[in-house]
């Protein structure tokens, strides 16, 4: 098989190996593929692997040899799966690989909001502790989590693992999900921390907006390590500036990378990381392993993790 990896750099910037794929054919790996080079690079490929490089109906119609697309992620909206189905192309994803890493980063964002560790470290290095009249000082309120309530919106693998960590820190966990749990309005009102762990569907797009933010406690934090468009960013920025809520920690934005900026860049007490919750070497290693297993299953005529 001719196997082409369209955008391999994020998964493997050099600390992993593509050898598992090489057992199944001739492998060509591109770090990134701009749209204008897609058809040239994919020409004649039986197998394409993509993370964020889009494969639409028009592109697949030009790729007559294509039989399999492996998405190197859980979300697969970069591929027109309906067109793939019509063309007889199998599309797979990697549904589970980063549960522990994403939950860990969720709590890291929360702890940064509670303690502003980076701010205090910079202050010490700048000489503020040396110049202090007291043996201790703090530049932001220090928040203890024990006894407080974490509200998880969505409670799949990542939400549940986040909840387990929170409980280990002495927090009470409440849940809102499609299959039940606490009503969303009640969860927003009782939670000291609201953490988003739900998929992006038409009904969840923009679910965190001015009206829902107004239901939260003024002392509450919002966390989003799920999908950026769950949040109306301007509404969140306005709420942070107005003190409607106390802070936010986000690893995802509505546009990534945010070439045009984001209202959250200048928002008060907002921690933003560049979609790194999935990026531990351990999680990426699992992703690579499952991607290879998916291809092996396809080659063995029993494909797994099929989304088409």
C-alpha positions as CSV (number, residue, x, y, z in Angstrom):
1,X,0.0,0.0,0.0
2,X,1.1,3.6,-0.6
3,X,0.6,5.4,2.7
4,X,0.8,9.2,2.9
5,X,0.7,11.1,6.3
6,X,-0.4,14.6,5.4
7,X,0.4,16.5,8.6
8,X,2.4,14.4,10.9
9,X,4.4,17.0,12.9
10,X,1.9,17.6,15.8
11,X,1.6,13.9,16.5
12,X,5.3,13.2,16.0
13,X,7.7,16.1,16.1
14,X,10.6,13.6,16.3
15,X,10.1,11.8,19.6
16,X,8.0,8.9,18.3
17,X,8.5,6.5,15.3
18,X,6.5,5.9,12.2
19,X,7.9,2.3,12.0
20,X,4.5,0.7,12.8
21,X,3.0,2.1,9.6
22,X,6.0,1.0,7.5
23,X,5.1,-2.6,8.1
24,X,2.0,-2.0,5.9
25,X,3.5,-0.3,2.9
26,X,5.6,2.6,1.5
27,X,5.2,5.5,3.9
28,X,5.7,9.2,3.1
29,X,5.4,11.6,5.9
30,X,4.8,15.4,5.5
31,X,5.0,17.7,8.5
32,X,2.2,19.9,7.1
33,X,0.3,20.0,3.8
34,X,-1.1,23.3,2.5
35,X,-4.4,23.0,0.5
36,X,-2.7,23.7,-2.8
37,X,-0.4,20.7,-2.4
38,X,-2.9,18.2,-1.1
39,X,-3.8,16.5,-4.4
40,X,-0.2,16.4,-5.6
41,X,1.0,14.7,-2.4
42,X,-2.0,12.4,-2.1
43,X,-2.0,11.3,-5.7
44,X,-1.9,7.5,-6.0
45,X,-2.2,6.9,-2.3
46,X,-4.2,3.9,-1.0
47,X,-4.1,5.3,2.5
48,X,-4.1,8.8,3.8
49,X,-3.5,9.8,7.4
50,X,-4.6,13.3,8.5
51,X,-5.0,15.2,11.7
52,X,-6.3,18.6,10.7
53,X,-5.7,18.6,6.9
54,X,-9.3,18.7,5.4
55,X,-10.4,16.1,2.9
56,X,-13.6,17.1,1.3
57,X,-15.8,15.7,-1.4
58,X,-14.0,17.4,-4.2
59,X,-10.6,16.2,-3.1
60,X,-11.7,12.6,-2.6
61,X,-13.3,12.6,-6.1
62,X,-9.8,13.2,-7.5
63,X,-8.2,10.4,-5.6
64,X,-9.2,7.3,-7.4
65,X,-6.8,5.0,-5.6
66,X,-7.9,6.0,-2.1
67,X,-9.3,3.2,0.0
68,X,-8.7,4.3,3.6
69,X,-8.4,7.6,5.6
70,X,-7.1,7.4,9.1
71,X,-7.9,10.5,11.2
72,X,-5.1,11.0,13.8
73,X,-7.5,12.4,16.4
74,X,-10.8,11.7,18.0
75,X,-12.8,14.4,16.1
76,X,-13.2,13.6,12.4
77,X,-15.0,16.6,11.0
78,X,-12.0,17.3,8.8
79,X,-13.2,14.5,6.6
80,X,-16.4,14.5,4.5
81,X,-17.5,11.1,5.8
82,X,-20.6,11.0,3.6
83,X,-18.5,11.5,0.5
84,X,-16.1,8.8,1.7
85,X,-18.9,6.4,2.3
86,X,-20.3,7.0,-1.2
87,X,-16.8,6.4,-2.7
88,X,-16.2,3.3,-0.7
89,X,-13.5,4.8,1.4
90,X,-13.2,3.6,5.0
91,X,-12.6,6.4,7.6
92,X,-11.4,5.6,11.1
93,X,-10.6,7.8,14.1
94,X,-8.8,7.3,17.4
95,X,-11.6,7.5,20.0
96,X,-9.6,7.2,23.2
97,X,-6.0,8.0,23.9
98,X,-5.7,11.2,25.9
99,X,-8.2,10.8,28.8
100,X,-5.6,11.1,31.6
101,X,-3.6,13.8,29.9
102,X,-6.7,16.0,29.2
103,X,-8.0,15.6,32.7
104,X,-4.6,16.5,34.1
105,X,-4.4,19.7,32.1
106,X,-7.9,20.6,33.1
107,X,-6.8,20.5,36.7
108,X,-3.6,22.3,35.9
109,X,-5.6,25.2,34.5
110,X,-7.8,25.2,37.6
111,X,-4.8,25.2,40.0
112,X,-3.2,28.1,38.0
113,X,-6.4,30.1,38.6
114,X,-6.3,29.2,42.3
115,X,-2.7,30.0,42.9
116,X,-1.3,32.0,39.9
117,X,1.9,30.1,40.2
118,X,3.5,31.6,37.1
119,X,2.8,35.2,38.3
120,X,4.3,34.5,41.8
121,X,7.4,32.8,40.3
122,X,8.0,35.8,38.1
123,X,7.5,38.1,41.0
124,X,10.2,36.3,43.1
125,X,12.6,36.4,40.2
126,X,12.0,40.1,39.8
127,X,13.0,40.7,43.4
128,X,9.6,41.4,44.9
129,X,10.1,38.8,47.6
130,X,13.5,40.1,48.5
131,X,12.1,43.6,48.8
132,X,9.0,42.5,50.8
133,X,8.6,43.8,54.3
134,X,6.9,40.5,55.2
135,X,8.1,36.9,55.1
136,X,5.3,36.0,52.7
137,X,3.2,37.9,50.1
138,X,0.7,37.1,47.4
139,X,-0.4,39.0,44.3
140,X,-3.8,37.3,43.8
141,X,-6.3,35.6,46.1
142,X,-5.3,32.1,47.0
143,X,-8.1,29.6,46.7
144,X,-8.6,26.2,48.4
145,X,-10.6,23.7,46.4
146,X,-11.5,21.2,49.2
147,X,-15.2,21.5,50.0
148,X,-16.0,23.3,46.8
149,X,-18.2,22.0,44.0
150,X,-17.0,21.0,40.5
151,X,-19.8,21.0,37.9
152,X,-18.9,18.8,34.8
153,X,-20.9,19.5,31.7
154,X,-20.5,16.2,29.9
155,X,-19.3,13.1,31.8
156,X,-17.6,10.7,29.4
157,X,-14.2,9.3,30.0
158,X,-12.4,12.7,30.4
159,X,-15.2,14.3,32.5
160,X,-15.3,11.3,34.7
161,X,-11.5,11.2,35.2
162,X,-11.5,15.0,35.9
163,X,-14.2,14.3,38.5
164,X,-12.2,11.6,40.2
165,X,-9.2,13.9,40.5
166,X,-11.4,16.6,41.9
167,X,-12.9,14.2,44.5
168,X,-9.4,13.2,45.5
169,X,-8.8,16.9,46.3
170,X,-11.9,17.0,48.5
171,X,-14.3,18.5,46.0
172,X,-17.9,17.6,45.5
173,X,-18.7,16.7,41.9
174,X,-22.1,17.3,40.1
175,X,-22.8,16.4,36.5
176,X,-25.0,17.5,33.6
177,X,-25.2,15.2,30.6
178,X,-27.6,14.4,27.8
179,X,-28.7,11.2,29.5
180,X,-29.5,12.9,32.8
181,X,-27.8,14.3,35.8
182,X,-28.4,17.8,37.3
183,X,-30.3,20.3,35.1
184,X,-27.8,22.7,33.5
185,X,-29.2,25.8,35.1
186,X,-28.9,24.3,38.6
187,X,-25.4,23.1,37.9
188,X,-24.3,26.6,36.8
189,X,-25.8,28.1,40.0
190,X,-24.3,25.7,42.5
191,X,-20.8,25.1,41.1
192,X,-17.7,26.8,42.2
193,X,-16.0,25.5,39.1
194,X,-17.7,24.6,35.8
195,X,-15.7,22.3,33.5
196,X,-16.8,21.6,29.9
197,X,-16.3,18.0,28.6
198,X,-19.1,17.7,26.0
199,X,-18.8,17.2,22.2
200,X,-19.5,20.0,19.8
201,X,-23.0,19.6,18.4
202,X,-25.4,22.2,16.9
203,X,-27.2,22.2,20.3
204,X,-24.0,22.7,22.3
205,X,-22.4,25.3,20.1
206,X,-22.3,28.6,22.1
207,X,-23.9,27.0,25.2
208,X,-21.7,29.1,27.4
209,X,-22.9,32.6,26.6
210,X,-24.0,35.8,28.4
211,X,-27.2,34.2,29.7
212,X,-25.5,31.1,31.1
213,X,-22.6,32.9,32.5
214,X,-25.0,35.2,34.4
215,X,-26.2,32.1,36.3
216,X,-22.7,31.3,37.7
217,X,-21.4,32.5,41.0
218,X,-19.2,35.7,40.8
219,X,-16.5,33.6,42.6
220,X,-16.7,30.7,40.1
221,X,-14.2,29.6,37.5
222,X,-14.9,28.2,34.0
223,X,-12.7,25.6,32.3
224,X,-12.8,24.4,28.7
225,X,-10.5,21.6,27.5
226,X,-13.2,20.3,25.1
227,X,-14.1,22.4,22.0
228,X,-13.7,26.1,21.6
229,X,-17.0,26.9,19.9
230,X,-18.9,25.7,23.0
231,X,-18.1,29.2,24.4
232,X,-19.1,32.6,23.0
233,X,-15.7,34.1,23.5
234,X,-16.8,37.8,23.5
235,X,-19.5,37.0,26.1
236,X,-16.9,35.2,28.3
237,X,-14.5,38.1,27.9
238,X,-17.3,40.6,28.9
239,X,-18.2,38.4,31.9
240,X,-14.6,38.4,33.1
241,X,-14.2,42.1,32.7
242,X,-17.5,42.7,34.5
243,X,-16.7,40.3,37.4
244,X,-19.7,38.1,36.5
245,X,-17.3,35.2,37.1
246,X,-13.9,35.2,38.7
247,X,-11.7,33.5,36.1
248,X,-11.4,31.1,33.2
249,X,-8.9,28.6,31.9
250,X,-9.2,27.4,28.3
251,X,-7.0,25.1,26.2
252,X,-9.2,25.6,23.1
253,X,-10.5,28.5,21.1
254,X,-13.2,28.9,18.4
255,X,-10.5,29.4,15.7
256,X,-7.2,27.5,16.0
257,X,-4.6,28.9,15.6
258,X,-6.3,32.3,16.4
259,X,-4.8,34.2,13.5
260,X,-7.2,37.1,14.1
261,X,-6.8,37.1,17.9
262,X,-9.5,36.5,20.4
263,X,-11.4,38.7,22.8
264,X,-10.0,36.4,25.5
265,X,-6.5,37.6,24.9
266,X,-7.2,40.8,26.9
267,X,-9.7,39.3,29.3
268,X,-9.2,39.6,33.0
269,X,-7.9,36.5,34.8
270,X,-8.1,34.2,31.8
271,X,-5.5,31.5,31.3
272,X,-5.1,30.3,27.7
273,X,-3.0,27.4,26.5
274,X,-2.5,26.4,22.8
275,X,-4.5,23.2,22.7
276,X,-1.9,21.1,24.5
277,X,-4.0,18.9,26.7
278,X,-3.6,16.0,24.3
279,X,0.1,16.5,23.6
280,X,1.9,14.6,26.3
281,X,4.3,12.0,24.9
282,X,2.4,9.3,26.6
283,X,-0.9,10.3,25.0
284,X,0.6,10.8,21.6
285,X,2.3,7.4,21.8
286,X,-1.1,5.8,22.5
287,X,-2.6,7.7,19.6
288,X,0.2,6.4,17.3
289,X,-0.4,2.9,18.5
290,X,-4.1,3.0,17.8
291,X,-3.6,4.6,14.4
292,X,-1.3,1.7,13.5
293,X,-3.8,-0.9,14.9
294,X,-6.6,0.8,12.9
295,X,-4.6,0.4,9.7
296,X,-3.7,-3.2,10.5
297,X,-7.3,-4.1,11.1
298,X,-8.3,-2.5,7.8
299,X,-5.5,-4.4,6.0
300,X,-6.9,-7.6,7.7
301,X,-10.4,-6.8,6.3
302,X,-11.9,-6.2,9.7
303,X,-11.7,-2.5,10.2
304,X,-12.2,-1.0,13.6
305,X,-13.1,2.5,14.9
306,X,-14.9,3.2,11.7
307,X,-16.7,6.5,11.5
308,X,-17.8,6.3,7.9
